[in-house]
């Protein structure tokens, strides 16, 4: 039996650490809300947990994305949205309330080991939105070495068989 493995091109991973948010604007009519974060990057959406009735939530959670084309990562957009989970509100309606967003480009990401915690002011969706607060994010990327699984005599294709 022989084994061999081939090294594939590195796979780039982007990590979005959603640390916390502060001074968020209450949206539930009771002076609070239950926020969560959705991150959308390179055709992938990831979500944090919901923090029940917290105007200054702490998530300390990491969301991992695989970059489809590392050569074009700089022009890809990361959109972070903070929303109110209506399941924990007064029960009216099913749509989550928008609490603010941040948009960043891949050119703003740093290599692993050089990242720092940055607070971004939350932006509006439209002129009429009432938004307040900021979100603390740590965003970085790294290249992961991926190897093909080793082939043994049992898994090698037999010549002449299709």
ZAPADREN-587071 format. One line per 2 residues: number of its first residue (from 1); their letters; for each residue x, y, z of N, C-alpha, C, O. Coordinates in steps of 0.001 Angstrom, whole numbers, plus 500000, padded with zeros to 6 digits. Layout:
BEGIN
NUM) a) X:Y:Z:X:Y:Z:X:Y:Z:X:Y:Z; ...
This chain:
BEGIN
1) xx) 500839:498808:500000:500000:500000:500000:500874:501243:500000:501832:501350:500766; 500535:502150:499152:501260:503409:499133:500285:504519:499466:499096:504445:499157
3) xx) 500807:505530:500094:499975:506693:500398:500665:507929:499867:501887:508058:499938; 499876:508825:499340:500407:510113:498897:499308:511141:499066:498121:510839:498937
5) xx) 499718:512341:499351:498740:513414:499455:499269:514605:498691:500477:514829:498616; 498360:515358:498131:498741:516548:497387:498279:517769:498156:497213:517775:498772
7) xx) 499096:518791:498106:498722:520030:498776:497911:520876:497797:498363:521170:496690; 496726:521255:498215:495859:522113:497422:496214:523563:497705:496919:523848:498673
9) xx) 495731:524494:496865:495963:525903:497182:495377:526222:498555:494365:525635:498938; 495992:527144:499305:495462:527468:500641:494029:527972:500560:493633:528612:499585
11) xx) 493271:527677:501584:491888:528125:501667:491853:529311:502640:492268:529193:503793; 491358:530442:502160:491319:531634:503002:490058:531637:503847:488960:531383:503352
13) xx) 490229:531925:505118:489126:532028:506070:489101:533461:506608:490140:534049:506906; 487902:533999:506722:487698:535305:507358:486944:535052:508653:485918:534371:508666
15) xx) 487460:535602:509734:486834:535476:511042:486288:536836:511454:487011:537832:511474; 485006:536861:511781:484366:538074:512292:484009:537788:513749:483059:537060:514038
17) xx) 484776:538367:514647:484464:538226:516066:483524:539355:516452:483898:540527:516446; 482301:538980:516786:481309:539949:517238:481464:540017:518757:481039:539111:519474
19) xx) 482067:541085:519233:482396:541187:520654:481206:541714:521451:480694:541033:522340; 480772:542927:521128:479672:543524:521881:479075:544697:521117:479548:545055:520039
21) xx) 478045:545281:521680:477437:546505:521154:477063:547360:522357:476849:546845:523455; 476988:548653:522145:476631:549519:523272:475757:550676:522813:475800:551111:521662
23) xx) 474961:551156:523765:474102:552323:523579:473081:552135:522455:472791:553073:521712; 472536:550914:522333:471550:550650:521288:470222:551315:521618:469887:551520:522784
25) xx) 469472:551648:520574:468187:552330:520728:467082:551299:520936:466898:550423:520090; 466333:551384:522059:465260:550410:522309:464184:550477:521231:463848:551556:520743
27) xx) 463640:549302:520862:462647:549246:519792:461374:548508:520180:460461:548420:519360; 461275:547977:521382:460130:547129:521702:459016:547849:522458:458040:547212:522854
29) xx) 459135:549158:522668:458096:549894:523380:458178:549731:524885:457401:550338:525621; 459126:548904:525353:459289:548672:526789:460670:549110:527265:461081:548784:528379
31) xx) 461389:549851:526413:462697:550370:526807:463843:549395:526641:464927:549628:527175; 463635:548310:525916:464723:547372:525677:464478:546623:524373:463605:547001:523592
33) xx) 465222:545596:524146:465019:544679:523026:465967:543514:523196:466790:543499:524110; 465849:542539:522312:466670:541330:522367:467467:541225:521071:466989:540655:520090
35) xx) 468693:541778:521066:469461:541873:519820:470216:540598:519442:470581:539779:520287; 470430:540473:518140:471328:539478:517563:471982:540124:516351:471545:541180:515892
37) xx) 473031:539488:515832:473776:540034:514705:473777:539027:513563:473959:537826:513767; 473569:539548:512353:473695:538745:511136:474870:539316:510352:474939:540521:510110
39) xx) 475792:538442:509958:476925:538844:509122:476761:538174:507764:476509:536971:507686; 476903:538947:506702:476736:538460:505335:478017:538778:504569:478379:539942:504395
41) xx) 478709:537709:504107:479957:537904:503377:480130:536800:502343:479975:535620:502656; 480447:537177:501128:480797:536235:500063:479713:535167:499865:480020:533991:499670
43) xx) 478444:535587:499919:477333:534678:499694:476997:533782:500879:476209:532846:500738; 477577:534052:502037:477330:533256:503235:476767:534161:504326:477248:535275:504534
45) xx) 475737:533667:505020:475151:534411:506134:475354:533616:507411:475110:532410:507451; 475803:534304:508456:475998:533684:509764:475293:534565:510791:475091:535760:510573
47) xx) 474922:533950:511916:474138:534661:512932:474679:534372:514320:475129:533263:514608; 474628:535384:515174:474995:535194:516578:473773:534714:517355:472679:534592:516803
49) xx) 473971:534450:518613:472850:534141:519496:472101:535441:519818:472611:536537:519583; 470905:535303:520348:470103:536451:520779:470402:536741:522248:470465:535830:523073
51) xx) 470584:538011:522555:470801:538432:523949:469500:539059:524452:469102:540133:524001; 468850:538380:525386:467530:538750:525869:467534:540076:526619:468262:540242:527598
53) xx) 466714:541023:526155:466489:542330:526780:467773:542997:527263:467961:543236:528456; 468655:543292:526301:469970:543838:526647:470318:544985:525694:470484:544764:524495
55) xx) 470429:546209:526223:470783:547376:525407:472293:547467:525176:472743:548230:524321; 473066:546704:525922:474523:546666:525788:474990:545200:525747:475702:544745:526642
57) xx) 474578:544469:524699:474847:543022:524657:476325:542689:524468:477071:543439:523840; 476726:541557:525020:478067:541011:524836:477897:539618:524235:477252:538753:524827
59) xx) 478480:539409:523056:478388:538111:522388:479689:537317:522529:479667:536126:522839; 480807:537980:522299:482109:537306:522285:482054:536024:521451:482522:534967:521875
61) xx) 481474:536145:520264:481336:534991:519375:482058:535217:518064:482150:536345:517579; 482575:534129:517487:483288:534201:516211:482453:533566:515111:481906:532477:515284
63) xx) 482358:534253:513981:481670:533753:512796:482734:533539:511722:483519:534442:511433; 482758:532343:511131:483809:531999:510169:483240:531898:508764:482191:531292:508543
65) xx) 483953:532507:507812:483558:532491:506416:484709:531942:505575:485876:532220:505853; 484377:531163:504550:485368:530681:503596:485313:531601:502383:484242:531820:501818
67) xx) 486459:532139:501982:486524:533078:500863:486587:532283:499562:487472:531445:499389; 485658:532539:498652:485592:531782:497396:486733:532149:496455:487236:531286:495735
69) xx) 487150:533410:496448:488221:533865:495553:489130:534827:496319:488877:536031:496336; 490191:534305:496955:491067:535160:497768:491680:536332:497001:491962:537372:497596
71) xx) 491893:536179:495679:492481:537261:494893:491555:538473:494797:492015:539590:494561; 490248:538254:494981:489277:539349:494907:488649:539673:496258:487630:540362:496309
73) xx) 489230:539195:497340:488661:539431:498667:488562:540930:498989:487622:541363:499655; 489528:541713:498517:489557:543146:498839:488312:543903:498398:487950:544903:499018
75) xx) 487648:543443:497335:486479:544162:496819:485160:543583:497321:484097:544150:497068; 485223:542465:498027:483995:541868:498571:483528:542684:499773:484331:543277:500493
77) xx) 482212:542699:499972:481626:543500:501043:481123:542615:502177:480470:541595:501952; 481436:543022:503379:480912:542389:504591:479835:543311:505130:480078:544495:505366
79) xx) 478632:542759:505326:477550:543552:505911:477169:542935:507247:476858:541748:507341; 477201:543762:508263:476837:543369:509620:475542:544096:509960:475473:545322:509870
81) xx) 474514:543343:510352:473251:543955:510769:472928:543540:512187:473042:542368:512548; 472521:544514:512989:472046:544245:514341:470520:544327:514275:469958:545307:513786
83) xx) 469865:543285:514774:468402:543209:514712:467835:542858:516080:468529:542313:516938; 466556:543182:516266:465820:542813:517473:465043:541541:517174:464268:541492:516220
85) xx) 465248:540520:517983:464550:539249:517809:463130:539388:518353:462937:539470:519566; 462141:539415:517470:460744:539626:517867:460188:538484:518712:459204:538674:519427
87) xx) 460797:537307:518644:460302:536180:519444:460377:536488:520939:459637:535903:521731; 461267:537405:521328:461422:537745:522739:460740:539056:523091:460840:539521:524226
89) xx) 460049:539654:522135:459364:540921:522386:457946:540693:522856:457665:539724:523562; 457056:541580:522468:455661:541479:522909:454841:540523:522038:453632:540391:522228
91) xx) 455507:539851:521074:454825:538831:520281:454112:539348:519057:453600:538545:518278; 454053:540665:518844:453347:541193:517679:454237:541119:516446:455347:541652:516441
93) xx) 453758:540470:515421:454504:540378:514171:455616:539351:514231:455973:538848:515296; 456153:539054:513060:457213:538063:512973:458499:538640:512418:459543:537991:512477
95) xx) 458444:539849:511878:459629:540432:511273:460515:541047:512356:460034:541742:513252; 461817:540778:512255:462771:541343:513207:462983:542822:512920:463019:543233:511760
97) xx) 463123:543622:513971:463380:545052:513817:464851:545290:513522:465728:544686:514140; 465107:546165:512582:466455:546585:512225:466958:547583:513255:466266:548553:513565
99) xx) 468160:547357:513792:468736:548252:514809:469974:549002:514327:470464:549899:515012; 470477:548639:513157:471649:549329:512613:472545:548368:511858:472422:547149:511980
101) xx) 473458:548947:511067:474352:548110:510280:475707:548778:510059:475885:549982:510245; 476646:547934:509655:477988:548369:509293:478348:547650:508008:478105:546450:507882
103) xx) 478925:548367:507050:479394:547753:505808:480896:547995:505700:481371:549120:505855; 481632:546921:505433:483083:546997:505295:483508:546239:504045:482805:545338:503586
105) xx) 484657:546606:503500:485215:545885:502358:486374:545017:502829:487010:545300:503844; 486637:543957:502072:487717:543033:502401:489062:543712:502531:489941:543209:503231
107) xx) 489240:544837:501875:490505:545582:501975:490725:546126:503390:491843:546508:503734; 489676:546164:504208:489782:546661:505577:490115:545558:506577:490338:545843:507754
109) xx) 490154:544296:506127:490462:543187:507021:491969:543112:507235:492744:543488:506356; 492380:542634:508387:493804:542475:508670:494162:541004:508761:493304:540147:508973
111) xx) 495425:540735:508599:495920:539364:508708:495890:538943:510172:496096:539768:511062; 495636:537663:510420:495588:537146:511789:496869:537520:512527:497971:537405:511990
113) xx) 496702:537967:513760:497836:538392:514573:498007:539905:514580:498706:540447:515436; 497369:540596:513625:497469:542057:513537:496138:542736:513840:496026:543960:513773
115) xx) 495124:541926:514177:493783:542467:514364:493662:543158:515725:494394:542868:516670; 492720:544066:515775:492401:544751:517021:490902:544929:517115:490190:544810:516119
117) xx) 490431:545210:518297:489012:545461:518511:488693:546878:518050:489300:547843:518516; 487730:546999:517126:487352:548297:516577:485856:548483:516797:485066:547573:516552
119) xx) 485476:549671:517261:484061:550006:517444:483593:550835:516255:484169:551874:515934; 482531:550348:515607:481970:551006:514436:480607:551580:514795:479791:550888:515405
121) xx) 480340:552849:514422:478998:553396:514645:478010:552684:513728:478316:552409:512567; 476831:552389:514252:475806:551726:513456:475187:552719:512480:474864:553851:512842
123) xx) 475031:552276:511243:474456:553117:510207:473002:552792:509965:472488:551758:510391; 472346:553717:509260:470924:553593:508943:470719:552854:507635:471634:552746:506818
125) xx) 469501:552342:507443:469084:551786:506151:468535:552899:505270:468711:552888:504051; 467871:553856:505901:467281:554965:505151:467361:556240:505987:467720:556212:507164
127) xx) 467020:557343:505357:467062:558646:506026:466116:558674:507226:466358:559402:508189; 465046:557888:507174:464022:557942:508207:464269:556987:509372:463482:556952:510317
129) xx) 465347:556217:509314:465654:555269:510397:466147:556000:511643:466890:556978:511553; 465724:555514:512796:466229:556011:514069:467191:554960:514593:466782:553891:515048
131) xx) 468471:555279:514523:469518:554330:514885:470470:555002:515857:470761:556193:515750; 470954:554201:516819:471926:554718:517768:472803:553534:518199:472361:552385:518197
133) xx) 474034:553835:518564:474895:552815:519130:476063:552451:518238:476225:552974:517135; 476875:551536:518753:478025:551064:518010:478267:549596:518331:477794:549070:519339
135) xx) 479013:548954:517447:479293:547526:517600:480804:547304:517594:481533:547896:516799; 481249:546446:518492:482669:546115:518596:482975:544842:517830:482424:543781:518121
137) xx) 483866:544957:516839:484216:543831:515977:485726:543652:515912:486488:544615:515996; 486133:542424:515765:487526:542069:515501:487469:541205:514244:486910:540109:514268
139) xx) 488051:541700:513135:487945:541010:511850:489341:540718:511320:490189:541608:511245; 489568:539469:510957:490869:539094:510419:490721:537894:509491:489675:537248:509439
141) xx) 491792:537616:508765:491787:536457:507863:493074:535663:508037:494075:536164:508549; 493019:534426:507603:494205:533572:507572:494049:532570:506441:492939:532304:505981
143) xx) 495160:532021:506003:495149:531011:504949:495403:529651:505576:496403:529438:506262; 494480:528741:505328:494549:527396:505893:495072:526436:504824:494547:526383:503712
145) xx) 496106:525683:505176:496660:524700:504251:495722:523495:504220:495373:522936:505259; 495324:523110:503021:494408:521991:502846:495126:520921:502044:495733:521209:501012
147) xx) 495057:519705:502515:495670:518594:501792:494587:517625:501340:493604:517388:502041; 494795:517068:500141:493928:515990:499678:494101:514813:500618:495205:514589:501114
149) xx) 493061:514066:500876:493251:512876:501702:494193:511910:500987:494144:511791:499762; 495048:511222:501738:495975:510292:501090:495215:509176:500388:494187:508698:500867
151) xx) 495746:508779:499245:495131:507684:498497:495871:506398:498821:497101:506362:498836; 495124:505363:499075:495717:504052:499305:495394:503182:498105:494661:503601:497209
153) xx) 495927:501995:498083:495649:501070:496982:494152:500851:496835:493651:500685:495723; 493428:500851:497972:491979:500595:497936:491192:501732:497304:490141:501503:496705
155) xx) 491703:502983:497435:490942:504135:496935:491442:504660:495615:490815:505544:495031; 492579:504133:495113:493078:504586:493805:492188:504017:492713:491733:502877:492807
157) xx) 491938:504818:491666:491124:504302:490565:491873:503179:489855:493092:503241:489698; 491148:502164:489432:491740:501040:488720:491828:501404:487252:490821:501771:486647
159) xx) 493029:501308:486657:493168:501657:485230:492246:500796:484380:492088:499601:484632; 491647:501404:483385:490806:500680:482463:489345:500590:482878:488501:500219:482062
161) xx) 489022:500924:484142:487627:500903:484578:487081:502307:484569:487755:503250:484986; 485873:502445:484099:485251:503773:484036:484011:503776:484885:483329:504796:484978
